[in-house]
Amino acid sequence: MNDLNNLEKIYPQRLDFYYQTIAIDAIVLVFYSILRGTIEGGYITIRLLDPITILLALFIVIASISLLVNSIKRRFIIIGNDYIVFRVGKKEKKYKFTDIERIIIKYEKSIRIRSKFKIALIKLPERKRYLRLRFSSYQNEEKLFEDILNIKKSIEK
């Protein structure tokens, strides 16, 4: 008999922000280059030393490097029956639910984006500061929120 509660639930980090940034910046770079370029004798000349072109290219390079670094890190959260694992690359930290002192779920208001993000603050005995978990940083954030809420309820009993 296969029990679904015995399966580990894996939540990888979201990287779509980097893909979107690279795509939008590349499209803007192409359109700007075409608009700033000149057409002479059937050829389009593009000005590469334009400050805005250099700035857009720099944004694309930085976003690509960030995407590469975060892809190499491969951050995951794994939730099992009685444990939670935070994995970054080859390193992982496993915490039993009994080791967690408390979980605080609250909303964090972003100044840049006028919306609220759900975050969880996890208090562990060996750490002075709370472990901060932003749900929107991981894929399937609603399911991750439900799982952390279930962990919180089981700890409070």
C-alpha positions in Angstrom: 0.0 0.0 0.0 1.4 3.4 -1.0 0.8 6.1 1.5 1.0 9.6 0.1 2.0 11.1 3.5 5.3 9.1 3.5 6.5 10.8 0.3 8.9 13.7 0.5 7.6 17.0 -0.9 10.3 18.9 -2.8 10.1 22.6 -3.5 12.8 24.0 -5.8 13.7 27.7 -5.8 12.0 29.8 -8.5 14.4 31.1 -11.2 11.8 32.5 -13.7 12.5 36.0 -12.6 16.0 35.8 -14.1 14.7 34.4 -17.4 12.1 37.1 -17.6 14.7 39.8 -16.9 17.1 38.5 -19.5 14.3 38.3 -22.1 12.9 41.7 -21.5 16.3 43.4 -21.4 17.4 41.7 -24.6 14.2 42.8 -26.4 14.6 46.3 -25.2 18.3 46.2 -26.3 17.4 45.1 -29.8 14.7 47.7 -30.3 16.8 50.5 -28.9 19.7 49.5 -31.1 17.5 49.4 -34.1 16.0 52.8 -33.3 19.4 54.4 -32.6 21.1 52.8 -35.6 21.2 54.3 -39.0 20.2 52.9 -42.4 22.7 53.6 -45.1 22.6 51.8 -48.5 20.4 49.0 -47.3 22.5 48.3 -44.2 21.6 48.9 -40.6 24.5 50.2 -38.5 24.2 49.8 -34.8 26.0 52.0 -32.2 27.5 49.7 -29.6 29.3 52.4 -27.6 26.0 54.2 -26.7 25.7 54.5 -22.9 22.2 53.1 -22.8 23.2 50.1 -25.0 26.2 49.4 -22.7 23.9 49.7 -19.6 21.3 47.3 -21.1 24.1 44.8 -22.0 25.4 45.1 -18.5 22.0 44.2 -17.1 21.8 41.2 -19.3 25.2 40.0 -18.3 24.5 40.5 -14.5 21.2 38.7 -14.8 22.8 35.8 -16.7 25.5 35.5 -14.1 22.9 35.5 -11.3 20.9 32.9 -13.1 24.0 30.7 -13.5 25.0 31.1 -9.9 21.5 30.3 -8.6 21.2 27.3 -11.0 24.5 25.9 -9.6 23.3 26.4 -6.0 20.1 24.5 -6.7 18.2 25.5 -3.6 15.5 23.1 -2.4 13.2 22.7 0.5 12.3 19.0 1.2 9.5 18.3 3.7 9.0 14.7 4.9 6.9 13.1 7.6 8.7 14.5 10.6 11.5 16.6 9.2 12.3 19.5 6.9 15.5 19.8 4.9 17.0 23.0 3.5 19.4 22.1 0.7 21.8 24.4 -1.1 23.9 22.6 -3.7 25.5 19.6 -1.9 25.0 21.0 1.6 21.9 20.3 3.4 20.5 20.9 6.9 17.9 18.6 8.3 15.7 19.6 11.2 13.2 17.3 12.9 9.9 18.9 13.8 10.6 18.3 17.4 13.8 20.5 17.2 11.7 23.5 15.9 10.8 25.7 18.8 8.2 27.7 16.9 7.1 29.0 13.5 5.7 32.5 13.0 3.9 33.2 9.7 3.5 36.8 8.8 3.2 39.2 5.9 6.1 41.3 4.9 5.3 44.5 3.0 7.6 45.3 0.1 8.4 48.9 -0.5 9.2 48.5 -4.2 6.1 46.5 -5.0 3.0 47.5 -3.1 2.0 44.1 -2.1 2.6 41.7 0.8 4.6 38.6 0.8 4.0 35.7 3.1 7.0 34.7 5.1 7.7 32.1 7.8 10.1 32.7 10.6 11.4 29.4 12.0 13.0 29.4 15.5 15.6 26.7 16.1 17.4 26.2 19.4 20.9 26.3 18.0 20.4 29.6 16.1 20.1 33.0 17.7 18.2 34.4 14.7 15.1 33.1 13.1 15.4 31.2 9.8 13.5 33.2 7.3 11.5 31.5 4.5 9.8 33.5 1.8 7.2 31.3 0.2 7.2 33.3 -3.1 10.8 32.3 -3.7 9.9 28.7 -4.2 7.8 26.9 -6.8 4.3 25.8 -5.8 4.2 28.4 -3.0 0.6 27.7 -2.0 1.3 24.1 -1.3 4.5 25.0 0.6 2.5 27.5 2.7 0.0 24.7 3.5 2.8 22.3 4.5 4.5 24.9 6.8 1.2 25.7 8.3 0.6 22.0 9.0 4.0 21.8 10.6 3.2 24.8 12.8 0.0 23.2 13.9 1.7 19.9 14.8 4.4 21.8 16.8 1.8 23.8 18.8 0.0 20.6 20.0 
